[in-house]
């Protein structure tokens, strides 16, 4: 007496192979559509023009002889500027993550009576590689540098380097 087909090994083996392939392809489709890649730029021409604008802002910072000193203590970032800039003007401080746009943070800061800009980030612990960007409210000049957080003592950001 022969057993029915559903009690034999080979039919189930032949059914499971394509079923695994279908399951894997559906999971791959889910991963691909789950989130957009933030590193892909839709309008590369406009992005290229913006890069050229960035270069002119960096040159302007070099002409003004700007130097920024950044410190991180007790969860607070302090920034002191030296060079030819307007005392008391609002400064935009941004930290841009190289690969994860959702981790970017920053603020628009004003200085205290001693000329020090202070910022207390919402993130409790800042670690890793970032692009630090400092610019005035009107965007006339820009200082930027790749930094590793946390800052051990102090970090000096000079125009052109």
N, C-alpha and C positions, 0 to 999 in steps of 0.2 A: 504494500500500500504506500502510495506516494503522498507527502505532505502538501498542503495548499501553498501557493506561491508566497503569501505573506509570512509564512513561517520559515522561509528559506533565506540564506545569507545573501546570495548574489543579487536578487532584485533590490534589496535594501541598500546594498553597497553601490549599485548603479544609480539609485535615486539620490543618495546622499551627496555624491560628487557634484552634480549640477546644482543641488540645493546650496551647498557650501559656496560655490562660485557666485550664485545669485545673491546670497547674503553678504558676501564680501563686497560685491559691486554696489549694493545698496548702501552699505556702511561707508564706502569710499565716496559715493555721491553725497552722503550726508556731511562728511568732513569737508568736502570741496565747497559746499554751499553754505556751511555754517557761518562763515564770516569772510568779509572782503579783506584782501591783502592791502594793508595801509601803505606799503612801500611802492605800490604801483600808482603812477601818476596818470590821470586821464588826459590832461592837456599839457603835454611835454613842452610845447612851444612857449606857453606862458610861464612855465616853470623855468625854462632856460633864460627868458628875459628877466625873471626875478633874481636869478643867480648873478647876472650882470649888474643889476641894481645893488645887490649885496656887496659886490666888489667895490663899487664906488663909495658905499657907506663905510667899508673897512679902510679905504684910502683916506677918507675924511677924518676918521679917528686917529690915523697915523699922523696926519697933518696937525691935528690939535694936540698931539703928544699925550694922549690919554692912557692912563694906567689904572687898573682896578685891583684892589686888594680884597679878597673874599675870605671870610673866616666862618667856621661852623662850630658853635659851642652851645651845649645845653639845649639842643633842638632849635637854635636860632641862627640864621644866616645873617652876617653883617657885611656890608659892602662900603668901601671907601674909595672915592675917585680922586685922581690927581690929574692935572692938565688943564687945558683951556676949555672949560665947560661952564654952563650957567649954574651957579650955586643955587640950590633949592629946587631945581627943575625935577619933574617927575621922571623916574627911571623905570623902564620895564626890564625885569629880570626873569629870564626863562631858562628852564632846564629841559632839554629835548632829548628823549631817549632815542638811540640810533635805529632801533627796530620796532619798538612798541609805542605807537602814538598815544595810546590810552594812558601811558605812564608819565606823559609830559606834565609839567607843572610850572608855575611862576605867578608873578603878581606885578602890579604897578605900585612902585614905592615912592615915598617922599622922604627927604632927609630930616634928621633931628637938628638941634641947634649946633651940634658938633660936626655936621656934614656927613653923618653916618646913616646909611640906609639899612633898615632892619626888616627881616622877613622870617616868620615862623611858619614853615611848611606844614600842611595837614598830615602828610605822611610821617609816621613816627620814626621810621628808620630809612635813611637814604643810603643805598649801596649800589655800586655798579658804575658803568661808563655812561656819561652824559655829555651833551654839547651845551655848555653854558653860553648864554647870549645876553648881553647887556646893551641897551639902547635907550635913548631918550624918548619921551612921549611922542615927539614929532618925527622921529626916525631919521634925523640928520646924519648920525654916525652910528657905528656898531662896533662892539668888542665881542669876540667870541673865542672859545677855546674848548678843546675836548678835555674833560676832567673826570677824575675818579672820586666818587663819594664813598665814605665820608672824607672830608679834607683833614689831613693829619694836624696841621697847625694853621697855615695860611696859604693862600693860592694867589699868585700875581698873574693878572691877565693884561698883556700889553698889546697895543695895536700892531697888527702884522705878525703876530706870533702867539 
